[in-house]
Amino acid sequence: MKKILIIDDDISICKILSKFLQKSGYEVATALSGKQAFQILKKDVFDLILCDYNLGDIKGLEVLSKINQLYPQSIVIFISGYGNIQTAVDLVKEGAYHFLTKPLYPDIILATIEEALSQKKPNKDKIAAKVKAPSSEQRYVKGCSAASKRLFEHVALVAPTDYSVIIHGETGTGKEALARLLHDQSHRKDRNFIAIDCGSLSKELAASELFGHLKGAFTGAMQDKKGAFEMADGGTIFLDEIGNLSYEVQMYLLRTLQEKSVRCIGEVKEKEVDVRVITASNEDLYEKVRQKTFREDLYHRLNEFKLEVPRLTERMEDMPQLVAYFIRQAESQLDKHIIGLSPAVKKLFHQYSWPGNIRELQNVIKRACLLSKDGAEIEIDSLPLEITSFSETSSASQPAELKNVILEAQKNEILRVLEKVNYNKTKAASILKIDRKTLYNKLKEIDL
Ligand SMILES: Nc1ncnc2c1ncn2[C@@H]1O[C@H](COP(=O)(O)OP(=O)(O)OP(=O)(O)O)[C@@H](O)[C@H]1O
């Protein structure tokens, strides 16, 4: 039996529609708010969602973007009391199936639902499994910007192959997340994906982590240890910050890749391994080759294909999807409902430089959701100082000394809070999470 979720804050509409659709052979659940709807959606899979456009706690477009992101298998039909053509066009552009205006006529509703459900849809069992354990596809926001589209055209081409791939991009742009996606879209997806952060491995440990060791092979080798290559056999190994490996380990790595076999430390015999290698680096690896700190032969062996991951500021059109995804993530961790970003926060997010890229956005939203009230929007006062002070500092015409930039940012924030609390210093200190004495010292330091 097909399942339909009705979301409407008008209880009588929910009751009438629910009764009518049950009589027509559908299994129906109802939700009186966006918050309740997303709680129901966490636990169940629906073929179709009938949603009031003007819910009290969340905007129609936002409901749609969350459903598209998290429950793409559900078809969405909106209902509204106002027949605004532009709204209908916007919703359909964003992926809604239809936009029905009140008064509602039973035969039209039924015909629209039947037509929508007759569309080809993904296998439901697979979807149910995905709902229980989200795949990396579901945990990954692909985005709609030109930069992301280009990237995913390349991902679709290279993922199913066994090519070694170098992923290049700034910190926090999602290189590891992308490597997981490549693995999940390959024939290796049912085998291990092993990620090793070469940047955090000491010279001594690197070889043992990658290739394993036998008990007693060196001082401190108390027992046999399987290396990452053996663990990833049949699957994918992801080597993050590969540029940090010593020249000696680079040589072992090249041998392993060329011979397709691994020899653990202290062992004489080689073991065959079938591993796809994906590497990532923040730096330009070829520059390291030129500087002779990275082996050229290894570079070419790893570089069968290269993916360039854009900075967040190069894919700003993806921002709404990323924000909706991270809010949803925080909501389920905090068990609270956040409506979205206030217009002022949206503006700031577009102005800010995001040096930590997607990771920074994720952390900023996590923090803001914690500080925001249940059922509210994220407001400027739940953002960190580096963002709230960014527009002022970036508009300064002269390049400023770092110390002065920080002082200026602190001054702005202190002034903003003081104004908000009517210059009550005790309250201001408490909001700024510093004691009164520190606030007095700061006021002196910044000449206030
Ligand atoms: N497109 C995306 N959709 C959803 N989450 C993402 C996306 N890209 C990155 N993230 C999240 O952002 C965080 C940082 O991503 P990741 O660790 O893959 O970045 P990285 O480029 O490998 O960082 P580093 O260079 O510092 O190792 C992770 O929590 C990841 O899940």
The ligand as an SDF file (V2000), in Angstrom:
LIG
                    3D

 31 33  0  0  0  0  0  0  0  0999 V2000
   29.6320   17.9480    0.0710 N   0  0  0  0  0  0  0  0  0  0  0  0
   29.5230   17.6810    1.3730 C   0  0  0  0  0  0  0  0  0  0  0  0
   28.3380   17.3340    1.8950 N   0  0  0  0  0  0  0  0  0  0  0  0
   28.1880   17.0960    3.2140 C   0  0  0  0  0  0  0  0  0  0  0  0
   29.1990   17.1750    4.0980 N   0  0  0  0  0  0  0  0  0  0  0  0
   30.4170   17.5010    3.6260 C   0  0  0  0  0  0  0  0  0  0  0  0
   30.6470   17.7640    2.2480 C   0  0  0  0  0  0  0  0  0  0  0  0
   31.9480   18.0710    2.0750 N   0  0  0  0  0  0  0  0  0  0  0  0
   32.5020   18.0190    3.2880 C   0  0  0  0  0  0  0  0  0  0  0  0
   31.6060   17.6690    4.2170 N   0  0  0  0  0  0  0  0  0  0  0  0
   31.8480   17.5420    5.6620 C   0  0  0  0  0  0  0  0  0  0  0  0
   32.8160   18.5490    5.9970 O   0  0  0  0  0  0  0  0  0  0  0  0
   33.7880   18.0390    6.8980 C   0  0  0  0  0  0  0  0  0  0  0  0
   35.1750   18.1760    6.2830 C   0  0  0  0  0  0  0  0  0  0  0  0
   35.2620   17.3130    5.1510 O   0  0  0  0  0  0  0  0  0  0  0  0
   36.5780   16.4400    4.8330 P   0  0  0  0  0  0  0  0  0  0  0  0
   37.2060   15.9160    6.0800 O   0  0  0  0  0  0  0  0  0  0  0  0
   36.2250   15.4710    3.7750 O   0  0  0  0  0  0  0  0  0  0  0  0
   37.4990   17.6050    4.2500 O   0  0  0  0  0  0  0  0  0  0  0  0
   39.0170   17.5200    3.7650 P   0  0  0  0  0  0  0  0  0  0  0  0
   39.1200   18.3580    2.5460 O   0  0  0  0  0  0  0  0  0  0  0  0
   39.4180   16.0770    3.6440 O   0  0  0  0  0  0  0  0  0  0  0  0
   39.7520   18.2190    4.9700 O   0  0  0  0  0  0  0  0  0  0  0  0
   41.3420   18.2160    5.3170 P   0  0  0  0  0  0  0  0  0  0  0  0
   42.0470   18.7910    4.1330 O   0  0  0  0  0  0  0  0  0  0  0  0
   41.4320   19.1330    6.4850 O   0  0  0  0  0  0  0  0  0  0  0  0
   41.7030   16.8060    5.6210 O   0  0  0  0  0  0  0  0  0  0  0  0
   33.3880   16.5910    7.1770 C   0  0  0  0  0  0  0  0  0  0  0  0
   32.6420   16.5260    8.3630 O   0  0  0  0  0  0  0  0  0  0  0  0
   32.5220   16.2170    5.9830 C   0  0  0  0  0  0  0  0  0  0  0  0
   31.5850   15.2280    6.3170 O   0  0  0  0  0  0  0  0  0  0  0  0
  1  2  1  0
  2  3  1  0
  2  7  2  0
  3  4  2  0
  4  5  1  0
  5  6  2  0
  6  7  1  0
  6 10  1  0
  7  8  1  0
  8  9  2  0
  9 10  1  0
 10 11  1  0
 11 12  1  0
 11 30  1  0
 12 13  1  0
 13 14  1  0
 13 28  1  0
 14 15  1  0
 15 16  1  0
 16 17  2  0
 16 18  1  0
 16 19  1  0
 19 20  1  0
 20 21  2  0
 20 22  1  0
 20 23  1  0
 23 24  1  0
 24 25  2  0
 24 26  1  0
 24 27  1  0
 28 29  1  0
 28 30  1  0
 30 31  1  0
M  END
$$$$
